[in-house]
């Protein structure tokens, strides 16, 4: 049976263009110029997919989306909009939209979105060898890991820690071979989550390609890595939201979305076969052979923090969710003041980071007595996701940051070349 698509748009030229293109692709196309005609068409015959404009006469697209989902809860709907913003995209996705695309859009981008919504997309991102990957479990000896995506689209919104701008992320399932790809909401630009595109590692990790940047990606990448998600479209603008400063909300999103294993070639494990070490002043970063995956981190900060050490043994997503994900971004009050003066940490608030004064934490209770060092492990996991392969080995770090992590990932890949 041919796939049926209902196009709902009040601009006749857009309907004509889409009818011609989609018909050439073998789809059966019906049209509606307003919300009421769209509802009449839906009640008369169920299509396989709806392409829905936000700005419609009589019934706006978001209200129509709600009605469509009441009639057919599992019917995929792609929202198109002439004035996209992250808040509208988040709202549409929460209501069940399969994708959100800004006009003017390329027909190739729309066709790719349709393929994904219908479960037929293979993607065009980093490829399976350049995606975030599941970590090796202790005792596992397989040389490859399966590809995996999420079961449904999920969203989160908040404020960027460094930009201070209201932002959000929309996580869409992606076909085998897509990789983890950050994609602009308002343009077709994207950047894969791979070390080749690591651009800035000052106070957060930024990916950049072709004029599009994805800032502060490390907490999300750590979570995707721990959950074994290898194929995903991450729609966003500018910066991943800080949320509460931890990775707990990202865990909640993935728990809600579920996951599914995908057919296709597996992803090879990076087996650490010799010791690698980088030393710089008081900072040391070592990667060494190990039967499993572990991070041994020692933090050494001025008073009132002092020295903290934590050894994390990965044994599945639950170990990450319980031991590492709750640990929040932290910093001294004077550091945030300095960062704000140079245009960073503009979104730092009392509820999305731990602030440390002369006598200790000034904005509430810690989640762990050693929360600070656990957060450093979270950052390490996110940065090492840029390796693009599962890793079997142990990371031992002291007083390191994003720059050291990214440098080590480059060293590991160069050694494997």
N, C-alpha and C positions, 0 to 999 in steps of 0.2 A: 504494500500500500504506500502511495506517495505521502510524504510529510506535508501536513497542512499548517500554514502560518497565517495568522491574522495580524494585519498591520493597522494600527490605530494612530492616525495623525491628521490634524486639521489642514495641513499643507498638501494640496493636491499634487504638486510637483514631487514632493518626497514620496508620496504613495506610488506615483507612477514609476519613479526611479527604482524603488524597492521592488515593485511588482515585476519590472523587467528583469532586474538582476536575479531575484530569487527564482523566478520562473525559469531562467536560463540554467540555474543550478538544479532544476528538477523539483522544486517545491511547488505545491499548489497554494496560491495566494488569494486571500480574501481581504477586503478593506473596510474601514469605517472611518468617517471624518469627525466623529464626536463620540462622547462616552455612551450616550443612549443607544446609538446605532451599534456600538461595539457590544453592549450588553445583549441587545436583541440577537446579534449574530452568535454570541457565545451560547445563549440559551437554545438556539436552533441547532447548533452543531458545535461539538467540542473540537478545537484545533489542537495541534501538537505543540504549538508555541505561539506566544503573543509578543509582538514588538509594539511598545506603548510609549507615546509621547507624554511628557509631564504636562505641558500646557495645552489643554483642550477646552473647548466651549462646553458649558452646562455642567459637566462633571470633570474635575481635574484628574490628572493621571494618577496621583497618589491615592485619591479616594477610589478611583476605578480599580486600581491594583488591589485594594482591600476587598472590593466587591468580587473581583475575579477569583481571589483566593478563597472567598466564602463559597463560591460556586464549585470551583475545582482547586482543591488545596494543593495538588501536586502538579498543576499546569505551569511549565516554565514561562516566565515573563522577563523580557529584556526591556529596561527603561531607557529611553533616549531623551535628551534634554539639551536645550540651547544655552542654558546658563547653569552649568553643573557646579555644585559645591559639596564638600564632604558631608555636611549635615544632611542634605537631601539624599545623598547616596546611602548614608548609613540608615536613614529612616526607610528608604525603599528596600534595602536589603533585609532589614529587620521584618518587614512585611512580607518577605519571601521572594523578592526580585532575584533572578538568576544573574543579572549583570546590570550595570549602569554606565551608559556611554554618552559622552557629550557631543553635540553637533558643532561644527560639521565633522563627520566621522568618515574614515575611509571604508569602502565597501569590503576590502579584505579584512579589516578589523571587525566589522559587523559579522561577516561570514565565520570568522574564527570564534566569535562570541556565540553565534548560533550553534556551531558544532559543539562547543563546550556545554552549552545549556542542554543540548540533546544527548550529551554523553558520548560524543564522537570525536572530540578534539584531542589532538596529540601535542599541541603547543609548539612554540618556536623559541623557547627560552634557552637556558644554559645547557640543556641536555642532561641525561642521567648522570654523566660523569662530572657535572659541575653544580650539583644541587646540594642543599643541606641534607644530611644523611642520618640514619639511625645509628646510635653509638653501639659499639660491640658490648654485649653482655658478658659478664664474668663467666669464663668456662666455655664460651661458644668458640668453635673453631672454623666455622664456615668462612669461605673466602669472599662471599658476596652477600649483599643484603637486598631484599626485595624492594621494589618501588612501591610507594604508598601515597595516597592523597586523602583529603578529608571527605566526609560523607555528605556535607551540605555547606552552603555559604554561612559565615558567621561574621559579626562585626563588633567593633569596640570604638568608642570615641572618648576624647579627653583633650588634654593640653600638652603641647610639646614642651619638654623640659628646657631645652635650650632656645627655641624660638619664641615660646610663650604664646604661640598661635593655636587657636582651636583646631584640632585635627582628629584624625581617626584612621582606622584600617578596616578594609573589607577583605576577608579571606575567601577566595573562591576555589572549589575543586579544579584540578587541572589534569590533563591527560598524561599518560606515561611518556617520559622523555622531555617534559616541560621544564623540570627543575623548579627551584624556588625563584620566582621572578617578581620584583617590585615594579609596579606599573602606575604611571600617572593617571589620575582620574580624569583630567581635563585634556590630555593629549595622548598620543599613541606611544610616547616614549616609555622605555622600560630599562631596568638594569638587573641582571642576574645576581643572585647572592653567591658571589665567587670572589676569591682573593684578587683576581685580575682587575676587579672594579673597586677595590678598597681605596678610597680617596683621602679620607681624613681620619685620624685616630687620636685626636687631642683629648677631649673629655668624653667622646663617644665615637662610635664607628659609623662612618658614612660611606655609602656606595654611590658611584657616579658613572654615568655613561651618556654621551651624546646630548648634553645639556640638561639631563634629568638626574637629580640627586635624591637619595633616600637616607635620611639622617637617623641616628640613634636606633640602629636595627638590632643591636646585640641581644637584647632581652627576648625579642620575638624569635630570633634565629636560634637562641639557646633552647627555647621551648620546642620549636619545630624539630630540632636536632634530637632532643631527648625523647620526643614522641615518635620519631621515625618517619616524619612527613617529608617526602622527597619531591613531590610535585604540587605546586601551589601558585596561584596568582594572588599577589598582595596589592590591592588597589589603595592608593594613598596620595597625599600631597605633602611634600616637604619633610615632615618628621613623624616618625612613629610616636603615638601618644605615650606619655610617661605613665598614665593611669595612677596607681598608688606607689610607683617607684620600684615595684617588684615585677615578677613574671606570673603572679597568681592568676590575673585576669586572662592572660594568654592560655594558661592551663585550663581555665574554665571554658574558654572558647573551644579548645580542641576536645575537651570532654563532651561538650554539647554537640559538636559537629560529628564526632566519631571518625573512624578512618576505614579505609578499604585498601587491601593489597591489590596491586595492578600487574597485569601481564606485561611481559617484556624483559629485556636483559636486566640482570641484577646490577648492583653497584659494587665495585670491588672494595674490599676492606684495605685500609692502609695499615699494614703490619709494621710496627716500629721494630727494626732489626738491630739498631745500634743507638748509642747515646748521642744526643744533640744537646749542646749547651750554649747559651748566650749570657755573657756577663757585661754589666754596664754600671759602674760605680757600685751602689748598694743593691742593685737589682740583679737577680739571677733567674733564668728560665731554662729548665731542663725537660727534655722529652726522652724517655727511655723505654726499652722493651718491658712488656708486662702482659700477663695473661688475663685480659679484661680491659676495663677502662677506669682510670682513677685520676683525681686531681688532688694534689697535696699542696695547699697554699699557706704561706706565712705572711701575715700583714704586720708591718711595723710602723705605727703612726705616733706622732707626738701625743703627750698627755692631753686629755684624759683617756684616750683610746688605748695606747700602748701596743703590745704585741699580742696577736691572735693567730692561732693555727687551726686549720680544719682539714681533715682528709675525707674526701667524698669518693665512695665506691658506687659507681653506676650499676644498678641492677634492674633497670626498667623505668618507665615514665613515673611510676609511683615514688621511686627514690628521689627523683628530681623534684617532683611536686611537693614532697614532704620536707626535704632537707634544704633545698637550694632556692626554689621558686619564690618563697615568701620573703626572702632577704631583699631589702629596699636600697635604692640609691642613697648615698650618704655624703656628707661633706661638712666642713667647719663653716660656721656663720661667716667668718671673714673671707673664706674662699668664695662663697656665693656672692658676696658683695663685690669682690674683685671680678668675678666672671660676668656679673651683670654690667659692670662698667665697660666691658669690651664686647657686649652684645650677646653673651652666653648666659645660660641659666635664667633666661627671662621668664620661664614658666615655673620656676621653683616655688613651691607653696608648702604650707605646713602639712598638707595631706598627701604629697607625692614624693617626699624625700625625708630622710632623717637628718636633722640639723644638730650639730654638735657645738656647744659653747665651751667656755673655759672650764666649767664644772661638770660637763656631761651633756647628755641629750636634752634638748630644750623643748621638744614638741611631742611628748608622749613616751610610751614604754617601748622597749625593744621587743621584737618577736623572738629573738634568740639572744642569749648572753653574748654570743659570738656572731651576731648578725652581719657585722661589717666584713669579716673575712668570707663568709658565705656568699655575700654579694659579689665579691671579687671572683669567686669561682663561677658565679652566674655569667659574669662578663667573659671569663676565659672560655666557657662553653660556647657562648655566642660567637666569639671571634674564631674559634677553631672550627665552627660550622662552615666557615669560608674555605676550609680545606677541600670541600667537595667530595669527600669520601669518608666512610666510617673509619674510625681509628681504633686500633688495638694497641694500647700503650699507656704509660703513666706520665702525667705532667706534674712537675715539681717546680713551684714558683715562689719567689720571695720578692715582695715590693715591686711587682711589675704592673704594667698597664696595657691599654689597647695597642700602643705602638709596638711593644715587645711581642705581644701575642701575634699580631699580624706579621711581624718580621719572621717569627718562628714558622708560621704557616708557609710563608714563601720559601724558607729554607727547606722544609720538609718536602714540598713539591719539587723543588730544584733537585733534591737528592734522589727523588724517584724518577726523574726524567731520563 
